[in-house]
């Protein structure tokens, strides 16, 4: 069981009522708290929870509706996302209790200071390298409007066109263009644009640029994170573009017969390093590419992607290198 769940269960008497567990891990916690409801925005976690607990779990960028006696936030990595979820939870908990649990190395002590906006926060427990905090909500504000928290910036592409990017809290490289994506954007020429997949789309930058450059193309954008998919939806709309959006866990949810897969693939999950999604992409891309289709991705130079690509596709070309990143290309 996740150590954060173990810390909660040390104080199980506090969570016997109808509690909302936000961002909970896909472990057996809901077995131990039979009156609790889960809320996830990670499609992988939600898939595991929904299989076991069905309607006791909700998914998306907004919490499930209900009259909850308390709520618990499992601390996410992004500070901006923590602030949004805490404010959202607190808005429905006037006179009730809000809890925050997280790993020490994940910044739980700093995040706990955000609880002071709602009342007097206190630390309840410290174990398993985690902490549990509590606040009785005395000063709940109005429920925040997620879209009003978006950061917008304009991206110049090829010096001739521009793209308005809309980024929501918690999305990779929130409010800015990361160096890896910039390098890949400079090397998207001569793609076969029949059906292109933007894998791990984040705010939808790569997919939107492809659709802008190749209006006749079918573009699919896939990400495991509901906030990323909502951001990509807003980015497409801001530029008058259309695309297929899929929120799911990994390449297995992608269409088949793709002419190209483009990606700045993820390799971090929370405070832990996790390469599984990227490895699965490289191992199974051949199943989703049409004959002659290609994969083109950017990754940190220290990651040994080239041998993995060549083991499952074909000879891999390094198209560009700079600022600690490499752009790889391989054809099925």
C-alpha positions as CSV (number, residue, x, y, z in Angstrom):
1,X,0.0,0.0,0.0
2,X,1.1,3.5,-0.7
3,X,2.9,5.1,2.3
4,X,0.5,8.1,2.2
5,X,-2.4,5.7,2.6
6,X,-0.7,4.0,5.5
7,X,-0.4,7.3,7.3
8,X,-4.1,8.0,6.8
9,X,-5.0,4.6,8.2
10,X,-3.0,5.3,11.3
11,X,-5.8,7.9,11.9
12,X,-8.6,5.9,10.4
13,X,-11.2,7.0,12.9
14,X,-11.0,10.5,11.3
15,X,-12.1,9.1,7.9
16,X,-15.1,6.9,8.8
17,X,-17.7,9.2,7.2
18,X,-18.4,10.2,3.7
19,X,-14.9,11.5,2.8
20,X,-13.6,12.6,-0.6
21,X,-10.1,11.4,-1.4
22,X,-8.6,13.6,-4.0
23,X,-5.7,12.4,-6.1
24,X,-5.6,9.1,-4.2
25,X,-3.2,6.3,-5.4
26,X,-4.6,3.2,-7.0
27,X,-4.1,1.0,-3.9
28,X,-6.6,-0.7,-1.5
29,X,-7.4,2.4,0.5
30,X,-11.0,2.4,-0.5
31,X,-11.4,-1.1,0.9
32,X,-10.3,0.2,4.3
33,X,-12.6,3.3,4.1
34,X,-15.9,1.9,2.8
35,X,-17.8,5.2,2.9
36,X,-15.2,7.2,1.1
37,X,-15.2,8.4,-2.5
38,X,-12.2,8.8,-4.8
39,X,-11.4,11.6,-7.3
40,X,-8.6,11.1,-9.8
41,X,-7.3,13.2,-12.7
42,X,-4.7,10.6,-13.7
43,X,-6.3,8.1,-16.2
44,X,-4.0,5.3,-15.1
45,X,-4.9,5.6,-11.4
46,X,-8.6,6.0,-12.3
47,X,-8.6,2.9,-14.5
48,X,-7.3,0.8,-11.6
49,X,-9.7,2.3,-9.1
50,X,-12.8,2.2,-11.3
51,X,-12.2,-1.5,-12.0
52,X,-12.3,-2.3,-8.3
53,X,-14.7,0.4,-7.0
54,X,-16.9,1.5,-9.9
55,X,-19.2,4.4,-9.0
56,X,-17.2,5.2,-5.8
57,X,-14.6,6.9,-8.0
58,X,-14.8,10.1,-10.1
59,X,-12.5,11.4,-12.8
60,X,-11.7,14.7,-14.4
61,X,-10.7,18.3,-13.6
62,X,-13.7,18.8,-11.3
63,X,-14.5,16.8,-8.2
64,X,-17.6,14.6,-8.0
65,X,-20.7,16.2,-6.6
66,X,-21.8,15.2,-3.1
67,X,-22.2,16.4,0.4
68,X,-18.9,15.2,2.0
69,X,-18.1,15.3,5.7
70,X,-14.4,15.9,4.9
71,X,-11.8,15.8,2.1
72,X,-8.2,14.7,1.8
73,X,-5.8,15.9,-0.8
74,X,-2.9,13.6,-1.7
75,X,-0.3,16.2,-2.5
76,X,0.4,16.5,-6.3
77,X,3.7,17.5,-7.7
78,X,2.7,20.9,-9.0
79,X,2.2,23.7,-6.5
80,X,-0.3,25.4,-8.7
81,X,-2.4,22.3,-9.0
82,X,-2.3,21.9,-5.2
83,X,-3.6,25.4,-4.8
84,X,-6.5,24.8,-7.2
85,X,-7.6,21.5,-5.7
86,X,-7.3,22.8,-2.1
87,X,-9.4,25.8,-2.9
88,X,-11.9,23.7,-4.8
89,X,-12.2,21.3,-1.9
90,X,-12.4,24.0,0.7
91,X,-15.2,25.8,-1.1
92,X,-17.6,23.0,-0.2
93,X,-16.3,22.3,3.3
94,X,-17.3,25.3,5.4
95,X,-17.3,24.2,9.0
96,X,-15.8,20.9,8.1
97,X,-12.3,19.5,7.8
98,X,-9.8,19.4,5.0
99,X,-6.7,17.1,5.2
100,X,-3.4,17.2,3.3
101,X,-1.1,14.2,3.1
102,X,2.2,13.8,1.2
103,X,5.8,12.7,1.2
104,X,8.4,14.9,3.0
105,X,10.6,15.0,-0.1
106,X,7.5,16.0,-2.1
107,X,7.3,19.3,-0.3
108,X,4.5,18.5,2.1
109,X,5.7,21.0,4.8
110,X,5.7,23.9,2.3
111,X,2.4,22.8,0.8
112,X,0.8,22.7,4.3
113,X,1.3,26.5,4.5
114,X,-1.4,26.8,1.9
115,X,-3.9,25.5,4.5
116,X,-3.5,28.7,6.5
117,X,-5.9,30.4,4.1
118,X,-8.8,28.4,5.4
119,X,-8.1,28.3,9.2
120,X,-5.5,27.2,11.7
121,X,-3.5,24.2,10.3
122,X,-2.0,21.5,12.4
123,X,0.2,18.5,11.8
124,X,-1.5,15.3,12.9
125,X,1.0,12.6,12.1
126,X,4.5,12.0,10.6
127,X,5.4,8.5,9.6
128,X,6.6,6.4,6.5
129,X,8.5,9.6,5.4
130,X,5.1,11.3,5.0
131,X,3.1,13.9,7.0
132,X,-0.7,14.3,7.5
133,X,-2.0,17.8,8.1
134,X,-5.5,19.1,9.1
135,X,-7.4,22.3,9.0
136,X,-11.0,23.1,10.0
137,X,-12.3,25.2,7.2
138,X,-13.4,28.6,8.6
139,X,-12.8,30.9,5.7
140,X,-14.0,29.0,2.5
141,X,-14.0,31.2,-0.6
142,X,-16.0,30.8,-3.7
143,X,-15.2,27.7,-5.8
144,X,-12.4,28.7,-8.2
145,X,-13.0,28.9,-12.0
146,X,-10.4,26.6,-13.4
147,X,-10.2,28.3,-16.8
148,X,-9.5,31.7,-15.2
149,X,-6.3,30.2,-13.8
150,X,-5.0,29.4,-17.2
151,X,-1.7,30.9,-18.3
152,X,-1.6,32.0,-21.9
153,X,1.4,32.7,-24.1
154,X,2.0,33.2,-27.8
155,X,4.4,30.9,-29.6
156,X,6.1,31.9,-32.8
157,X,6.6,29.0,-35.2
158,X,9.0,29.2,-38.2
159,X,8.9,33.0,-37.9
160,X,5.7,33.0,-40.0
161,X,2.8,31.8,-37.9
162,X,1.9,32.1,-34.2
163,X,0.1,29.8,-31.8
164,X,-1.7,30.8,-28.6
165,X,-1.0,28.2,-25.9
166,X,-3.4,27.8,-23.0
167,X,-1.9,26.0,-20.0
168,X,-3.7,25.0,-16.8
169,X,-2.3,24.3,-13.4
170,X,-0.4,21.0,-13.1
171,X,0.3,20.7,-16.8
172,X,3.9,20.0,-17.9
173,X,5.9,23.2,-18.4
174,X,3.0,25.3,-17.2
175,X,2.9,28.7,-18.8
176,X,6.1,28.3,-20.8
177,X,7.7,26.4,-23.7
178,X,10.2,23.9,-22.5
179,X,13.5,23.4,-24.4
180,X,12.9,19.9,-25.6
181,X,9.6,20.8,-27.2
182,X,11.3,23.9,-28.8
183,X,13.9,21.7,-30.4
184,X,11.3,19.2,-31.7
185,X,9.2,22.1,-33.1
186,X,12.2,23.1,-35.2
187,X,12.4,19.6,-36.7
188,X,8.8,18.8,-37.8
189,X,9.4,19.3,-41.5
190,X,8.5,16.7,-44.2
191,X,6.0,14.7,-42.0
192,X,3.5,12.5,-43.7
193,X,0.4,14.3,-42.4
194,X,-2.4,11.7,-42.9
195,X,-3.0,10.9,-39.2
196,X,-0.6,12.2,-36.6
197,X,-0.5,11.4,-32.9
198,X,0.8,13.8,-30.3
199,X,1.7,11.4,-27.5
200,X,1.9,12.9,-24.0
201,X,0.4,16.1,-25.5
202,X,0.5,18.3,-22.4
203,X,-1.0,21.7,-23.4
204,X,-1.3,20.5,-27.0
205,X,1.5,22.5,-28.5
206,X,2.9,19.9,-30.9
207,X,-0.5,18.7,-32.0
208,X,-1.8,22.2,-32.6
209,X,1.3,23.2,-34.6
210,X,0.9,20.1,-36.8
211,X,-2.8,20.9,-37.4
212,X,-1.9,24.5,-38.2
213,X,0.8,23.4,-40.6
214,X,-1.1,20.5,-42.2
215,X,-4.8,21.5,-42.0
216,X,-5.9,18.4,-44.0
217,X,-4.3,16.1,-41.4
218,X,-6.2,14.2,-38.7
219,X,-4.5,15.0,-35.4
220,X,-5.0,13.0,-32.2
221,X,-3.7,14.3,-28.9
222,X,-3.3,11.8,-26.0
223,X,-2.3,12.3,-22.4
224,X,-2.8,10.5,-19.1
225,X,-3.6,13.7,-17.3
226,X,-7.1,15.2,-17.4
227,X,-5.7,18.7,-16.8
228,X,-3.4,18.3,-19.9
229,X,-6.3,17.2,-22.1
230,X,-8.4,20.1,-20.9
231,X,-5.5,22.4,-21.7
232,X,-5.0,20.9,-25.1
233,X,-8.7,21.4,-25.8
234,X,-8.4,25.1,-24.9
235,X,-5.3,25.5,-27.0
236,X,-7.0,24.0,-30.0
237,X,-10.1,26.2,-29.5
238,X,-8.0,29.4,-29.0
239,X,-6.5,28.8,-32.5
240,X,-9.6,27.7,-34.3
241,X,-8.3,24.1,-34.7
242,X,-9.8,20.7,-34.4
243,X,-8.3,17.5,-33.0
244,X,-9.2,14.2,-31.4
245,X,-8.6,14.2,-27.6
246,X,-7.9,11.0,-25.7
247,X,-7.3,10.9,-21.9
248,X,-5.9,7.4,-21.3
249,X,-3.0,5.5,-19.9
250,X,-0.4,5.1,-22.6
251,X,0.0,4.2,-26.3
252,X,-2.4,1.2,-26.1
253,X,-5.3,3.7,-26.3
254,X,-4.0,5.3,-29.5
255,X,-5.5,4.8,-32.9
256,X,-3.9,2.4,-35.4
257,X,-2.7,3.2,-38.9
258,X,-0.9,6.4,-37.9
259,X,1.3,8.2,-40.4
260,X,3.4,9.7,-37.6
261,X,3.8,9.8,-33.8
262,X,5.4,12.9,-32.4
263,X,6.3,13.2,-28.8
264,X,8.2,14.8,-26.0
265,X,7.5,11.7,-23.9
266,X,7.1,11.9,-20.1
267,X,9.5,10.1,-17.8
268,X,8.6,11.6,-14.4
269,X,5.7,10.7,-12.2
270,X,5.3,12.7,-9.0
271,X,8.6,12.8,-7.1
272,X,9.6,9.5,-8.5
273,X,11.3,8.8,-11.9
274,X,9.2,6.5,-14.1
275,X,10.1,5.5,-17.7
276,X,7.3,3.0,-18.2
277,X,5.0,5.1,-20.5
278,X,8.0,6.1,-22.7
279,X,9.3,2.6,-22.9
280,X,5.8,1.2,-23.8
281,X,5.6,3.9,-26.5
282,X,8.8,2.8,-28.1
283,X,8.2,-0.9,-27.7
284,X,4.6,-0.8,-29.2
285,X,4.7,2.1,-31.6
286,X,5.1,-0.3,-34.5
287,X,1.6,-1.7,-33.7
288,X,0.1,1.8,-34.2
289,X,2.1,3.0,-37.2
290,X,1.1,2.4,-40.8
291,X,3.8,0.9,-43.0
292,X,6.2,3.7,-43.7
293,X,4.9,5.7,-40.8
294,X,7.5,7.3,-38.5
295,X,8.1,8.2,-34.9
296,X,9.8,11.5,-34.1
297,X,10.5,12.4,-30.5
298,X,12.7,14.5,-28.3
299,X,14.3,13.3,-25.1
300,X,17.0,14.2,-22.7
301,X,20.4,13.3,-24.1
302,X,21.3,11.0,-21.2
303,X,18.3,8.7,-21.9
304,X,19.3,5.7,-23.9
305,X,16.3,5.8,-26.3
306,X,18.2,5.0,-29.6
307,X,18.9,1.3,-28.9
308,X,15.3,0.8,-27.7
309,X,13.9,2.5,-30.8
310,X,16.1,0.4,-33.1
311,X,15.1,-2.8,-31.3
312,X,11.5,-2.3,-32.1
313,X,11.3,-0.1,-35.3
314,X,14.3,0.4,-37.5
315,X,17.6,2.3,-37.7
316,X,17.2,5.5,-35.7
317,X,18.5,8.8,-36.8
318,X,19.5,11.7,-34.5
319,X,18.0,14.6,-36.3
320,X,19.2,17.3,-33.9
321,X,21.0,17.8,-30.6
322,X,21.2,20.8,-28.3
323,X,20.6,22.1,-24.8
324,X,20.8,18.6,-23.4
325,X,18.2,17.1,-25.8
326,X,18.2,14.9,-28.9
327,X,15.5,14.6,-31.6
328,X,15.2,11.0,-32.8
329,X,13.5,9.7,-36.0
330,X,12.7,6.1,-37.0
331,X,10.5,4.7,-39.8
332,X,8.4,1.5,-39.6
